[in-house]
Amino acid sequence: MSTPRLTPLSLLAAAAALAGAACLELGPGEATPAQCEQTSDCDMAAGEVCDEGVCWGDPPAAQLAAIISPPPDRYDLAPTEIEALTVRADGWMNDLPLDAPALLRGRIEIACEDCPSGVAIAATVQVRRASSIPGGPEFLATTEAAADAAGASFALPVPPLDPGEPPYIVTIYPDDELAITPGGRTAAQLVPPLRREVGAGDLGGELFEILEATELRALSGRVVDAIGQGIPGMRVAALGRFDPLRPLERISTVAITGDDGGFGLLLGADALDVVDIVASPPAGSIMPTLIAHDRGAFDPELDDLVMPSFPAPATITVPVSASDPSGGSVPVVGARVQLQTVLVDPINPSANVDAVFTVETYTDGAGNITAEVIPGAQVASRSYTVQVTPPANTPAASTWDATLSVGVSGGVVGSIELGARTAVTGFIVDHTGAPVAGMTVSAEPSLALAWSLSEDTQRRLAELPAPTAVTQPDGSFVMFVDPTIADAPMTYDLECTPAAQSLVPRWTIPGVDAATGAADVGMVVLPEPSYVRGLVLAPGPAPLAGATVRVFALGDGTLCTTAEAPADCVPPAVFLGSGQSDAQGVVRVVLPRSW
């Protein structure tokens, strides 16, 4: 994409917007005292100028980029990426234009033996594309295609593409709730997800996709019990990948087993060749999910998925507690608890089919969980792995590997005692030494640590709420973080986000070791701020109010030299600061001058 310049028109518009401005509208609450009355009060040697009582300019010496997002109600505008953002010494950014979007629109139909022809089906349409900013956040948007639409069944505005730019990846997931005909099957039962590329030449026209069940790879099999009888009503699908670098997702049709336990699946045309077959019980059933790992997509006849025998459910109660500072024990209220066990097929224990029973619940006001589970047998109790996640910002630590033994009957079975989270403390001051109040501090697992974890652990970690704290009037903060996750000692990066309209910059406190007990980061001195501004323009051009501008610095390439870095490593772009354009289209952003 081209790099816009600050034009005479935008300079005139900006001058008009700033003329007569009494003060900079950045500072929380009461007006912030003026930094300057005239440019000689600023660092003129660095190019700073005085305006609105602020010394603008002297931007960070880094390769900058920006993403401009339109106001939520402006569907006629598309987000714009500026790969090389220029900021002059006086703090003026180059023009920040928003373009009219390209419209990705189309119609989705289905072709099958029992389907009415020419009828649009319900589907979820997902559109994604890597950022043109190295390490920047990807573009991801989702919309729903309507059933029985007369014309186009979906439309989604997306940023336009220049010729030669990488295409959008569009994935169509047929609906699994609405039957195509009364009493019939859903679209997801008839055709698999479809993935296709949409390039610059495809935008603006209409995509017409007829999802067909012909010329696709087919798999069939049975879900049976321990004596070979079919199990009806199981929901079966294949999980796999369209892209080897992305997580597992559904890449097949959905089947419901018949009276004989039989099922048939069709695989997406460009799905990769190795899949997991997952058979889930009906909602509310107390029985395992069967997972047949690493099945070849070119082997049409699958071995039977055998459900091991198991006893009738039992209701158990488990107290969950943690130690308090005085050495006593207190109940843990509101914790999310997952219990999981794997049942073994005694006839064929090496069949590479896992029978996984999972139940999720929360601790009540007394710190207890109550759940229906599959109990043990007379010959042996059943062992459950327990994951407990207390509410964020509470002292009790999460556990991912507690164990619980359940016998043949219910009632109170054992207890779970949690350890303590690590208290992370510190206080934050600005570059003059003044305390910074109202800054939100959130703990994110460090990137090198996240890279070292398994895909499943990363997924589960991403589901957890980030611990947060807000600095007090003296700049102090305290938060509680888990010292370990899945036996991995945790290190965190603390992301420090200033309050809205604050005059201090964002900052990151890297590599806080939480595994060795209390972690005090001491006094954190924020870097000197650099105040920059620019004019957001809608087509016309015309100044645009309510747009959001996010400024990034290109990432540190040394991150990709670490042992944990993936083979396709691209250092993530560093988010430096953001602002929203005012009624005159002027956006003001606080950046760290150095880092």
C-alpha positions as CSV (number, residue, x, y, z in Angstrom):
1,M,0.0,0.0,0.0
2,S,1.2,3.5,-0.6
3,T,2.3,5.8,2.2
4,P,0.1,8.9,2.5
5,R,1.7,12.3,2.9
6,L,0.5,15.4,4.8
7,T,-1.1,17.5,2.1
8,P,-1.7,21.2,1.9
9,L,-5.5,20.5,2.3
10,S,-4.9,18.5,5.4
11,L,-2.6,21.1,6.9
12,L,-5.3,23.8,6.3
13,A,-8.0,21.6,7.8
14,A,-5.8,20.8,10.8
15,A,-4.9,24.4,11.3
16,A,-8.6,25.3,11.3
17,A,-9.4,22.5,13.7
18,L,-6.7,23.7,16.2
19,A,-7.3,27.4,15.9
20,G,-8.6,28.8,19.1
21,A,-8.2,25.5,21.0
22,A,-7.9,26.4,24.7
23,C,-6.1,23.3,25.8
24,L,-5.3,19.7,24.9
25,E,-8.2,17.4,25.8
26,L,-5.9,14.7,27.2
27,G,-5.7,14.7,31.0
28,P,-8.2,13.0,33.3
29,G,-10.6,15.1,35.3
30,E,-9.4,18.6,35.8
31,A,-7.5,20.4,33.1
32,T,-3.8,19.5,32.9
33,P,-1.5,22.4,33.6
34,A,0.0,23.8,30.4
35,Q,3.5,22.6,29.5
36,C,4.4,25.7,27.5
37,E,3.2,29.1,26.4
38,Q,5.5,29.4,23.4
39,T,7.7,27.2,21.4
40,S,10.8,28.5,23.1
41,D,9.5,26.7,26.2
42,C,9.9,23.3,24.4
43,D,12.9,21.4,23.0
44,M,13.3,23.4,19.8
45,A,16.5,21.5,19.0
46,A,14.5,18.3,18.8
47,G,11.8,20.0,16.6
48,E,9.2,20.4,19.3
49,V,6.5,23.2,18.9
50,C,4.1,24.6,21.5
51,D,0.4,24.4,20.8
52,E,-2.6,23.8,23.0
53,G,-0.3,24.3,26.0
54,V,1.6,21.1,24.9
55,C,5.1,20.5,23.5
56,W,4.4,18.5,20.4
57,G,6.9,16.4,18.6
58,D,10.3,14.7,19.0
59,P,8.8,11.3,18.1
60,P,10.4,8.0,18.9
61,A,13.2,6.9,16.5
62,A,11.6,3.7,15.3
63,Q,9.8,2.2,12.3
64,L,6.2,3.1,12.9
65,A,3.0,1.8,11.4
66,A,-0.7,2.5,12.1
67,I,-4.1,1.0,11.8
68,I,-7.1,3.4,11.4
69,S,-10.5,2.0,12.2
70,P,-13.7,3.9,11.3
71,P,-16.5,4.7,13.9
72,P,-18.7,1.6,14.5
73,D,-21.7,3.1,12.7
74,R,-19.7,4.0,9.5
75,Y,-20.2,0.9,7.4
76,D,-19.2,2.9,4.3
77,L,-15.6,3.0,5.5
78,A,-13.0,0.3,5.9
79,P,-10.1,-0.1,8.3
80,T,-6.8,1.1,6.8
81,E,-3.3,0.0,7.5
82,I,-0.3,2.3,7.0
83,E,2.8,0.2,6.8
84,A,5.2,3.1,7.1
85,L,3.9,5.9,9.3
86,T,5.8,9.1,9.0
87,V,5.8,11.5,12.0
88,R,7.6,14.9,11.6
89,A,9.8,16.4,14.2
90,D,7.0,18.7,15.2
91,G,4.7,15.8,15.9
92,W,2.5,15.9,12.9
93,M,1.7,12.4,11.4
94,N,1.2,12.0,7.7
95,D,-2.4,12.0,6.6
96,L,-4.6,9.2,8.1
97,P,-7.1,8.3,5.3
98,L,-9.9,5.9,5.5
99,D,-11.0,4.3,2.2
100,A,-14.4,3.1,1.0
101,P,-14.6,-0.6,1.6
102,A,-14.7,-3.4,-0.9
103,L,-17.9,-5.4,-0.5
104,L,-17.6,-9.1,-0.1
105,R,-21.0,-10.3,-1.0
106,G,-22.5,-13.5,-2.3
107,R,-24.9,-16.3,-2.1
108,I,-24.5,-19.8,-0.7
109,E,-26.7,-22.7,-2.0
110,I,-26.5,-26.4,-1.6
111,A,-26.7,-29.2,-4.1
112,C,-27.8,-32.7,-2.9
113,E,-30.1,-35.4,-3.9
114,D,-32.9,-34.4,-1.5
115,C,-32.3,-30.6,-1.5
116,P,-34.5,-28.1,-3.2
117,S,-32.5,-26.4,-5.9
118,G,-31.8,-22.7,-5.9
119,V,-32.4,-22.2,-2.2
120,A,-29.9,-20.2,-0.1
121,I,-28.7,-21.9,3.1
122,A,-27.8,-20.6,6.5
123,A,-24.0,-20.5,7.1
124,T,-21.3,-18.7,9.0
125,V,-18.8,-16.9,6.7
126,Q,-15.4,-16.2,8.2
127,V,-12.9,-13.9,6.5
128,R,-9.3,-13.5,7.6
129,R,-6.1,-12.1,6.2
130,A,-2.6,-11.5,7.6
131,S,-1.8,-7.9,8.4
132,S,0.3,-6.0,5.8
133,I,2.2,-4.6,8.9
134,P,4.9,-7.2,9.8
135,G,3.7,-8.8,13.0
136,G,0.5,-6.7,13.1
137,P,-2.9,-8.1,14.1
138,E,-4.6,-10.1,11.4
139,F,-7.9,-8.9,9.9
140,L,-10.7,-11.2,11.1
141,A,-14.4,-10.7,10.4
142,T,-17.5,-13.0,10.6
143,T,-21.0,-12.7,9.2
144,E,-24.0,-14.9,8.8
145,A,-25.5,-16.0,5.5
146,A,-29.2,-16.0,5.6
147,A,-31.4,-19.0,4.6
148,D,-34.0,-18.5,1.9
149,A,-32.6,-15.2,0.8
150,A,-33.9,-13.9,-2.6
151,G,-30.6,-12.4,-3.7
152,A,-27.3,-12.2,-2.0
153,S,-27.4,-14.1,1.2
154,F,-24.4,-12.3,2.9
155,A,-22.5,-9.1,2.6
156,L,-19.4,-8.0,4.5
157,P,-17.4,-4.8,4.0
158,V,-13.7,-5.4,4.0
159,P,-10.6,-3.3,3.3
160,P,-9.9,-3.2,-0.5
161,L,-6.9,-5.1,-1.9
162,D,-4.4,-3.7,-4.3
163,P,-3.4,-6.0,-7.2
164,G,-0.7,-8.5,-6.1
165,E,-1.6,-8.3,-2.4
166,P,-2.3,-11.6,-0.6
167,P,-5.9,-12.7,-0.8
168,Y,-8.5,-13.0,1.9
169,I,-9.1,-16.6,3.2
170,V,-12.9,-17.2,3.3
171,T,-14.2,-20.2,5.1
172,I,-17.9,-21.1,4.9
173,Y,-19.3,-23.2,7.7
174,P,-22.8,-24.6,6.9
175,D,-25.3,-24.2,9.6
176,D,-25.9,-27.1,12.0
177,E,-29.2,-26.1,13.5
178,L,-31.7,-25.2,10.8
179,A,-33.0,-28.2,8.7
180,I,-33.0,-27.7,5.0
181,T,-36.5,-29.2,4.7
182,P,-39.0,-29.8,7.6
183,G,-37.8,-32.8,9.6
184,G,-34.8,-33.2,7.3
185,R,-31.1,-32.8,7.9
186,T,-29.1,-29.6,8.4
187,A,-26.7,-28.1,5.9
188,A,-23.8,-29.2,8.1
189,Q,-25.0,-32.8,7.9
190,L,-25.0,-32.6,4.1
191,V,-21.9,-30.7,3.1
192,P,-18.6,-29.9,4.8
193,P,-17.0,-26.5,5.3
194,L,-15.5,-24.9,2.3
195,R,-12.4,-22.7,2.2
196,R,-11.5,-20.5,-0.7
197,E,-9.3,-17.5,-1.5
198,V,-10.7,-14.2,-2.6
199,G,-8.3,-11.8,-4.3
200,A,-8.5,-8.2,-5.5
201,G,-10.2,-9.2,-8.7
202,D,-13.0,-11.1,-6.9
203,L,-14.0,-8.2,-4.7
204,G,-16.9,-6.0,-5.8
205,G,-18.6,-8.8,-7.7
206,E,-20.8,-11.5,-6.3
207,L,-19.5,-14.8,-5.1
208,F,-21.8,-17.6,-5.9
209,E,-21.0,-20.8,-4.1
210,I,-23.0,-24.0,-4.5
211,L,-21.8,-26.5,-1.8
212,E,-21.9,-30.0,-3.3
213,A,-21.6,-33.4,-1.8
214,T,-19.9,-34.9,-4.9
215,E,-16.3,-35.7,-5.6
216,L,-15.4,-35.4,-1.9
217,R,-13.5,-37.8,0.3
218,A,-15.9,-39.9,2.3
219,L,-15.4,-41.8,5.6
220,S,-17.7,-44.2,7.3
221,G,-17.7,-46.2,10.5
222,R,-19.7,-47.2,13.5
223,V,-19.9,-46.2,17.2
224,V,-20.5,-49.4,19.3
225,D,-20.6,-50.4,22.9
226,A,-18.3,-53.0,24.6
227,I,-20.3,-55.9,23.1
228,G,-20.5,-54.5,19.6
229,Q,-24.0,-53.1,19.7
230,G,-24.5,-49.8,17.8
231,I,-25.0,-46.6,19.9
232,P,-27.5,-44.3,18.3
233,G,-27.6,-40.5,18.7
234,M,-23.9,-39.8,18.8
235,R,-22.7,-36.6,17.0
236,V,-19.7,-37.4,14.9
237,A,-17.4,-35.0,13.0
238,A,-13.8,-34.9,11.8
239,L,-11.3,-32.4,13.2
240,G,-8.4,-31.4,11.1
241,R,-6.7,-28.5,9.4
242,F,-7.0,-26.6,6.2
243,D,-3.7,-24.9,7.1
244,P,-1.0,-26.8,8.9
245,L,-0.1,-23.8,11.0
246,R,-3.6,-23.3,12.4
247,P,-5.4,-25.1,15.2
248,L,-7.7,-28.1,14.8
249,E,-11.1,-27.2,13.5
250,R,-14.1,-29.1,12.0
251,I,-13.4,-29.9,8.4
252,S,-16.2,-32.4,7.7
253,T,-19.9,-32.8,7.7
254,V,-21.7,-33.6,10.9
255,A,-23.3,-37.0,11.3
256,I,-25.7,-38.4,13.9
257,T,-25.3,-42.2,14.4
258,G,-28.2,-44.3,13.4
259,D,-29.7,-47.3,15.3
260,D,-26.8,-49.5,14.3
261,G,-24.3,-46.8,15.3
262,G,-23.3,-46.2,11.7
263,F,-22.2,-42.8,10.4
264,G,-20.8,-41.3,7.2
265,L,-18.7,-38.1,6.8
266,L,-17.6,-36.0,3.9
267,L,-14.3,-34.1,4.2
268,G,-13.7,-30.5,2.9
269,A,-12.0,-30.5,-0.5
270,D,-8.7,-28.9,0.6
271,A,-8.6,-30.4,4.2
272,L,-5.3,-32.0,5.1
273,D,-5.0,-35.8,5.1
274,V,-4.8,-36.7,8.8
275,V,-7.9,-36.2,11.0
276,D,-9.3,-36.9,14.4
277,I,-12.8,-38.5,14.5
278,V,-14.8,-37.2,17.4
279,A,-18.0,-38.8,18.6
280,S,-19.9,-36.8,21.2
281,P,-22.9,-38.0,23.3
282,P,-26.2,-36.1,23.2
283,A,-26.4,-33.1,25.5
284,G,-27.1,-34.0,29.1
285,S,-25.8,-37.5,28.7
286,I,-23.4,-38.8,31.3
287,M,-21.0,-40.7,29.0
288,P,-17.6,-40.2,27.4
289,T,-16.7,-38.6,24.1
290,L,-14.8,-40.9,21.8
291,I,-11.7,-39.5,20.0
292,A,-10.0,-41.6,17.3
293,H,-6.7,-39.9,16.7
294,D,-4.7,-39.6,13.5
295,R,-7.0,-41.3,11.0
296,G,-6.0,-41.2,7.3
297,A,-8.5,-39.2,5.2
298,F,-8.0,-41.7,2.3
299,D,-9.0,-44.8,4.3
300,P,-12.8,-44.8,3.7
301,E,-13.7,-47.5,6.2
302,L,-12.9,-46.7,9.7
303,D,-12.4,-49.2,12.5
304,D,-15.3,-49.2,15.0
305,L,-15.1,-46.6,17.7
306,V,-15.8,-48.7,20.8
307,M,-17.4,-47.2,23.9
308,P,-16.0,-48.9,27.0
309,S,-18.5,-50.2,29.5
310,F,-19.0,-48.0,32.6
311,P,-21.3,-47.9,35.7
312,A,-24.3,-45.7,36.2
313,P,-23.6,-42.1,37.2
314,A,-23.0,-41.0,40.8
315,T,-23.3,-37.5,42.3
316,I,-20.3,-36.3,44.2
317,T,-19.4,-33.3,46.3
318,V,-15.9,-31.9,46.5
319,P,-14.8,-29.1,48.8
320,V,-12.3,-26.6,47.3
321,S,-10.3,-24.5,49.7
322,A,-7.1,-22.5,50.0
323,S,-4.8,-21.4,52.8
324,D,-5.3,-17.9,54.2
325,P,-2.4,-15.7,55.5
326,S,-3.0,-16.9,59.1
327,G,-2.5,-20.5,58.1
328,G,-6.1,-21.5,58.2
329,S,-8.2,-22.8,55.4
330,V,-10.9,-20.8,53.5
331,P,-13.4,-21.9,50.9
332,V,-12.8,-20.9,47.3
333,V,-16.0,-19.4,45.9
334,G,-16.8,-19.0,42.2
335,A,-13.9,-21.1,40.9
336,R,-14.3,-22.8,37.5
337,V,-13.7,-26.6,37.9
338,Q,-13.2,-29.2,35.2
339,L,-13.0,-32.9,36.0
340,Q,-11.7,-35.3,33.4
341,T,-11.1,-39.0,33.2
342,V,-10.1,-41.3,30.4
343,L,-11.8,-44.7,30.3
344,V,-9.8,-47.6,28.9
345,D,-11.2,-50.3,26.6
346,P,-10.0,-53.5,28.4
347,I,-10.4,-55.5,25.3
348,N,-8.3,-53.3,23.0
349,P,-6.4,-50.8,25.2
350,S,-4.1,-49.7,22.4
351,A,-6.8,-48.9,19.8
352,N,-5.7,-45.2,19.7
353,V,-9.3,-44.2,20.7
354,D,-9.7,-42.1,23.8
355,A,-12.9,-42.3,25.8
356,V,-12.8,-39.0,27.5
357,F,-15.4,-37.9,30.1
358,T,-15.4,-34.3,31.1
359,V,-17.7,-32.3,33.3
360,E,-17.4,-28.5,34.1
361,T,-19.0,-26.7,37.0
362,Y,-18.3,-23.9,39.5
363,T,-17.8,-23.8,43.3
364,D,-20.8,-22.6,45.3
365,G,-20.9,-20.1,48.1
366,A,-19.5,-22.7,50.5
367,G,-16.6,-23.6,48.1
368,N,-18.1,-26.9,47.1
369,I,-18.7,-28.4,43.7
370,T,-21.5,-30.9,43.0
371,A,-21.4,-32.9,39.8
372,E,-22.6,-36.1,38.2
373,V,-19.7,-38.3,37.3
374,I,-18.9,-41.8,36.1
375,P,-17.8,-43.6,39.3
376,G,-15.2,-46.3,39.8
377,A,-15.9,-50.0,40.2
378,Q,-15.6,-52.5,43.0
379,V,-12.1,-53.5,41.8
380,A,-10.7,-50.0,41.4
381,S,-11.6,-46.4,42.0
382,R,-11.7,-44.0,39.1
383,S,-9.0,-41.3,38.9
384,Y,-10.0,-37.8,37.7
385,T,-7.7,-35.0,36.7
386,V,-9.0,-31.7,38.1
387,Q,-8.4,-28.2,36.8
388,V,-9.4,-25.4,39.1
389,T,-9.4,-21.7,38.0
390,P,-10.3,-19.3,40.8
391,P,-11.6,-15.9,39.8
392,A,-8.9,-13.5,38.6
393,N,-7.2,-11.2,41.1
394,T,-7.8,-13.5,44.0
395,P,-5.0,-15.1,46.1
396,A,-5.8,-18.8,45.5
397,A,-3.7,-20.3,42.7
398,S,-5.0,-22.3,39.8
399,T,-4.2,-25.9,39.5
400,W,-4.3,-28.0,36.3
401,D,-3.2,-31.3,37.6
402,A,-4.9,-32.1,40.9
403,T,-6.2,-35.6,41.2
404,L,-9.4,-37.0,42.7
405,S,-10.3,-40.6,43.3
406,V,-14.0,-41.6,43.0
407,G,-15.2,-44.9,44.3
408,V,-18.4,-46.9,43.5
409,S,-20.7,-44.4,45.2
410,G,-21.3,-40.7,45.4
411,G,-21.2,-38.3,48.4
412,V,-18.3,-36.2,49.5
413,V,-15.1,-37.6,47.9
414,G,-11.9,-36.0,48.9
415,S,-11.0,-32.4,48.8
416,I,-8.9,-30.0,46.8
417,E,-6.5,-27.6,48.6
418,L,-5.1,-24.8,46.4
419,G,-1.8,-23.1,46.8
420,A,-1.2,-19.4,46.7
421,R,-0.8,-17.1,43.8
422,T,2.2,-14.9,43.5
423,A,1.7,-11.3,44.6
424,V,3.2,-9.0,42.1
425,T,3.7,-5.5,43.5
426,G,5.3,-2.2,42.4
427,F,4.6,1.4,41.7
428,I,4.6,3.4,38.6
429,V,5.8,7.0,38.2
430,D,6.1,9.2,35.2
431,H,9.5,10.5,33.8
432,T,9.4,13.4,36.4
433,G,9.0,11.0,39.3
434,A,5.3,11.9,39.9
435,P,3.1,8.8,40.8
436,V,0.7,7.7,38.0
437,A,-2.8,6.9,39.3
438,G,-5.5,5.0,37.4
439,M,-3.1,3.0,35.1
440,T,-4.4,-0.5,34.4
441,V,-1.7,-3.2,34.8
442,S,-2.5,-6.6,33.2
443,A,-0.3,-9.7,33.2
444,E,0.2,-11.6,30.0
445,P,2.3,-14.8,29.7
446,S,5.6,-13.8,28.1
447,L,5.9,-14.6,24.4
448,A,8.9,-16.9,24.8
449,L,7.0,-18.9,27.5
450,A,3.9,-19.1,25.4
451,W,5.9,-20.5,22.5
452,S,7.4,-23.2,24.7
453,L,3.9,-24.5,25.7
454,S,1.9,-27.2,23.8
455,E,-0.9,-26.1,21.5
456,D,-3.5,-27.4,24.0
457,T,-1.9,-25.6,26.9
458,Q,-1.7,-22.4,24.9
459,R,-5.4,-22.7,24.0
460,R,-6.4,-23.3,27.6
461,L,-4.2,-20.5,28.8
462,A,-5.8,-18.1,26.3
463,E,-9.2,-18.9,27.8
464,L,-8.2,-17.6,31.2
465,P,-8.9,-14.0,32.2
466,A,-5.8,-11.9,32.5
467,P,-5.0,-10.7,36.0
468,T,-5.3,-7.0,36.3
469,A,-4.8,-4.2,38.8
470,V,-5.2,-0.4,38.8
471,T,-2.6,1.9,40.2
472,Q,-3.6,3.8,43.4
473,P,-3.1,7.6,43.9
474,D,0.5,6.9,45.0
475,G,1.1,4.8,41.9
476,S,1.2,1.5,43.7
477,F,-0.4,-1.7,42.5
478,V,-0.7,-5.3,43.6
479,M,-2.0,-8.3,41.6
480,F,-2.1,-12.0,42.0
481,V,-0.8,-14.3,39.3
482,D,-0.4,-18.1,39.0
483,P,3.2,-19.2,39.7
484,T,2.9,-22.2,37.4
485,I,0.6,-23.5,34.6
486,A,0.7,-27.1,33.6
487,D,4.0,-27.5,35.6
488,A,5.6,-24.7,33.6
489,P,7.2,-21.9,35.7
490,M,5.4,-18.7,34.7
491,T,7.0,-15.4,33.5
492,Y,4.8,-12.5,32.7
493,D,4.9,-9.3,30.7
494,L,3.0,-6.6,32.6
495,E,1.1,-4.4,30.1
496,C,0.6,-0.9,31.5
497,T,-2.3,1.0,29.9
498,P,-2.9,4.6,31.0
499,A,-6.4,5.9,31.8
500,A,-8.4,7.5,29.0
501,Q,-7.0,11.0,28.1
502,S,-3.9,10.5,30.3
503,L,-0.7,12.3,29.3
504,V,1.6,9.3,30.1
505,P,2.5,6.6,27.5
506,R,1.7,2.9,27.4
507,W,4.5,0.7,28.7
508,T,5.5,-2.9,29.2
509,I,7.4,-4.4,32.1
510,P,8.9,-7.5,30.6
511,G,9.9,-10.9,32.1
512,V,8.4,-10.8,35.6
513,D,9.3,-14.2,37.2
514,A,6.3,-15.4,39.2
515,A,7.6,-18.9,40.0
516,T,9.9,-18.0,42.9
517,G,7.4,-16.3,45.3
518,A,6.5,-12.7,45.7
519,A,7.7,-10.5,42.9
520,D,8.3,-6.8,43.5
521,V,9.1,-4.9,40.4
522,G,10.0,-1.8,42.5
523,M,9.6,1.6,41.1
524,V,8.8,1.6,37.4
525,V,9.7,4.9,35.7
526,L,7.7,5.5,32.5
527,P,9.7,6.9,29.5
528,E,9.3,10.5,28.6
529,P,6.2,10.9,26.4
530,S,6.1,12.2,22.9
531,Y,2.9,13.9,21.8
532,V,1.9,13.4,18.2
533,R,-1.2,14.3,16.2
534,G,-2.7,13.8,12.8
535,L,-5.8,14.4,10.7
536,V,-8.2,11.5,9.9
537,L,-9.8,11.9,6.5
538,A,-12.8,10.2,5.0
539,P,-13.1,10.1,1.2
540,G,-13.7,13.5,-0.2
541,P,-11.4,14.2,1.6
542,A,-13.3,15.3,4.7
543,P,-12.2,15.3,8.4
544,L,-13.7,12.4,10.2
545,A,-14.7,12.3,13.9
546,G,-14.8,9.2,16.1
547,A,-12.1,7.2,14.2
548,T,-9.6,5.2,16.3
549,V,-5.9,5.3,15.4
550,R,-3.5,2.7,16.8
551,V,0.2,3.2,16.4
552,F,2.7,0.3,16.3
553,A,6.5,0.0,16.2
554,L,7.8,-2.9,14.2
555,G,8.9,-5.8,16.4
556,D,12.2,-6.8,17.7
557,G,13.8,-9.4,15.4
558,T,15.9,-10.8,18.2
559,L,12.8,-12.5,19.6
560,C,12.9,-14.9,16.7
561,T,16.4,-16.0,17.6
562,T,15.3,-17.6,20.9
563,A,15.2,-21.4,21.2
564,E,11.4,-21.3,21.7
565,A,10.6,-19.3,18.6
566,P,8.6,-21.1,15.9
567,A,10.1,-21.8,12.5
568,D,7.8,-19.2,10.9
569,C,8.5,-16.6,13.5
570,V,7.6,-13.0,12.8
571,P,8.2,-10.7,15.7
572,P,4.9,-9.1,16.9
573,A,4.5,-5.4,16.3
574,V,4.6,-3.4,19.5
575,F,1.4,-1.5,20.3
576,L,2.6,2.0,21.4
577,G,-0.6,4.1,21.8
578,S,-4.0,5.1,20.4
579,G,-6.3,8.0,20.2
580,Q,-9.7,8.9,18.8
581,S,-10.3,11.7,16.4
582,D,-12.3,14.7,17.6
583,A,-15.1,16.6,15.9
584,Q,-12.6,18.2,13.6
585,G,-11.0,14.9,12.7
586,V,-7.8,15.6,14.7
587,V,-6.4,12.6,16.6
588,R,-3.9,13.0,19.4
589,V,-1.7,10.1,20.6
590,V,0.8,9.7,23.4
591,L,3.8,7.6,22.5
592,P,6.8,6.5,24.5
593,R,9.8,8.5,23.3
594,S,12.0,5.5,23.8
595,W,11.9,1.9,25.0
